[in-house]
Amino acid sequence: MKHTIGIIYSTVDGHTHKICKHLHKQFQNAQIESELYAIEAFNQDISSFNTIIIGASVRYGYHNKNVIEFINTNKENLNQIKTAFLSVNLVVRKPEKNSPETNPYFIKFMNKIDCKRDFIDVFAGKLYYPAYPFFDKLMIKLIMVITKGSTDTKTPIEYTNWDRVNSFGNKIIKNIQSPTKK
Ligand SMILES: Cc1cc2nc3c(=O)[nH]c(=O)nc-3n(C[C@H](O)[C@H](O)[C@H](O)COP(=O)(O)O)c2cc1C
């Protein structure tokens, strides 16, 4: 049976888009139809998808509120299909905060949405000082000092564990190929 996945992302500096694009390619390689949308550009009927994946990054402690609003507005349709939620933030690089159950932003995010969730995960993001405006650079540097991260403003660091992104995609693929197993 044909299965269509819709991937909707909210990004500021492009890293959540990169992760979602990676998943999109993974599904296409597995011969599963996949469509990728920025949340601002999504204007499709949710019921035309069998799975919806929603990814969002964290800025100053919060996910884009439009994402939460989108989920809660569409919860009835989302509850009829498979759903997956992923968060991208820098705190995931800390072993004690690197799971959906221990990442404080993801816990907050999940508490704000009123919708079933079939697949969830958190991914470490990218630290990209050269792209940040003065104030953000200063604030991120301060956060990095407090959390013992990199304060080298010249070198971008991608903390994302791509094997983990692949495993997340594979779980969704396996569930489509044999829906009774998870
Ligand atoms: C202005 C700013 C604020 C951020 N605030 C947080 C934060 O509060 N907690 C955190 O873990 N990461 C924080 N980050 C890190 C981002 O979540 C990370 O860089 C992520 O890869 C950004 O994804 P995006 O490019 O899709 O927006 C922040 C980054 C920026 C630039």
The ligand as an ORCA input file, in Angstrom:
! r2SCAN-3c Opt
* xyz 0 1
  C      20.092     32.620     19.466
  C      20.193     31.170     19.813
  C      19.620     30.675     20.969
  C      19.748     29.301     21.302
  N      19.207     28.847     22.456
  C      19.402     27.554     22.824
  C      18.932     27.069     24.078
  O      18.299     27.771     24.844
  N      19.204     25.781     24.393
  C      19.894     24.933     23.555
  O      20.121     23.781     23.913
  N      20.329     25.356     22.350
  C      20.102     26.653     21.970
  N      20.566     27.109     20.776
  C      21.218     26.163     19.864
  C      20.331     25.756     18.704
  O      19.223     25.014     19.153
  C      21.177     24.949     17.707
  O      22.160     25.820     17.185
  C      20.377     24.345     16.584
  O      21.241     23.598     15.759
  C      19.671     25.416     15.758
  O      18.878     24.785     14.799
  P      18.277     25.614     13.560
  O      19.453     26.027     12.716
  O      17.413     24.625     12.865
  O      17.499     26.762     14.109
  C      20.456     28.437     20.423
  C      21.030     28.956     19.258
  C      20.914     30.294     18.947
  C      21.555     30.813     17.704
*
